[in-house]
Every structure is written in C-alpha cells, then in structure tokens.
Amino acid sequence: AAVALASASDSFDKDSLVADEITLMLANGLIAADKQCVNPKRLAHLNFSAVEDVREYLNVNLTRVVRSSELEKLSGMTRYELSRQFRKIVGTSPYRYSVNRRVAQAKSLLALQQRSLDIAFELGFSDQAHFIRTFKSTVGITPGKFQLLHHSLFVSIN
C-alpha cells in the first residue's frame, strides 16, 4: 500500500483517480479496523452496466488522464460508490485498471521498438520518468529491459 501511495502521488490532484484510490484505500483501512462500520447491505445492488460503461470509457480514453468527475457523470454514482462497485465487479479500482491498461498498451508499443519517451507522451504520462516508474512498479522491470528481453526472445525464435 505504501508503494502504491508513493507512486500515486506523482500525478495527484483533487479530482484525479489517484486521489480516489488513496481515499478509498484509507477508508477501507479504517472500515476494516472497526468491524462496527461494516454494512453488508451496502453493495447489495451492483450496477453492472454502469461499471461496464466506465470500463469501456477508460479503455477508449487510454491516452489521457480521466477525471473522477467524468466517471461520476457517466455512471450516475458518486466516485466512492463507483470505486467500490468497480472493485467488486472488475477486481481492481478504476485507477489501477487504467494504469494496467496503459502499461499493457506500452508493452505492445515497446515490442514494436518505439522509444520510451514517445510512448510516455502517447499514453498520457506526465513525462518519461513517470512512465518508467509506473511501468517498473507494474511489470517489475524497466521498459528498456522489457524491450531488450522481448527483442532477444523474438530473435531467438526466428
């Protein structure tokens, strides 16, 4: 959780998915610590179509920062309820889903031998360093190392 908070602080603003991720992590931690706060009826009604609309919106808007307010308007839910339902249905938060999709796209572009700098800006990262940190924290290796390994594997197969 501390690593997620540290990497999330790179592009933090009050309306970002990062802010929602941090707030939700804090709220979930507080709820978990106090068993009297748990209300099992709270998510009795899951809005699958709204979550699917948000998931698709995140997929379409892969190359830019998506604001929480956009997702609120799209889903008709508060950002916190959307985040809870999204996590329940998809298995991760909207922020983490967006990051994972961007990193998956980056892997494809790296496999095509595109430069990290170009990929960083194409996928809406604030700069190359932010892209490299995000990629490494998600994949476990730097984009350059991923590209070398991918190229080595491709060459050894052919």
C-alpha positions, 0 to 999 in steps of 0.5 A: 500500500505504501508503494502504491501511495508513493507512486500515486502521488506523482500525478495527484490532484483533487479530482484525479483517480489517484486521489480516489484510490488513496481515499478509498484505500484509507477508508477501507483501512479504517472500515476494516479496523472497526468491524462496527462500520461494516454494512453488508447491505451496502453493495447489495445492488451492483450496477453492472452496466454502469461499471461496464460503461466506465470500463469501456470509457477508460479503455477508449480514453487510454491516452489521457488522464480521466477525471473522477468527475467524468466517471461520476457523470457517466455512471450516475454514482458518486466516485466512492460508490463507483470505486467500490462497485468497480472493485467488486465487479472488475477486481481492481479500482478504476485507477489501477485498471487504467494504469494496467491498461496503459502499461499493457498498451506500452508493452505492445508499443515497446515490442514494436521498438518505439522509444520510451519517451514517445510512448510516455507522451502517447499514453498520457504520462506526465513525462518519461520518468513517470512512465518508467516508474509506473511501468517498473512498479507494474511489470517489475522491470524497466521498459528498456529491459522489457524491450531488450528481453522481448527483442532477444526472445523474438530473435531467438525464435526466428 
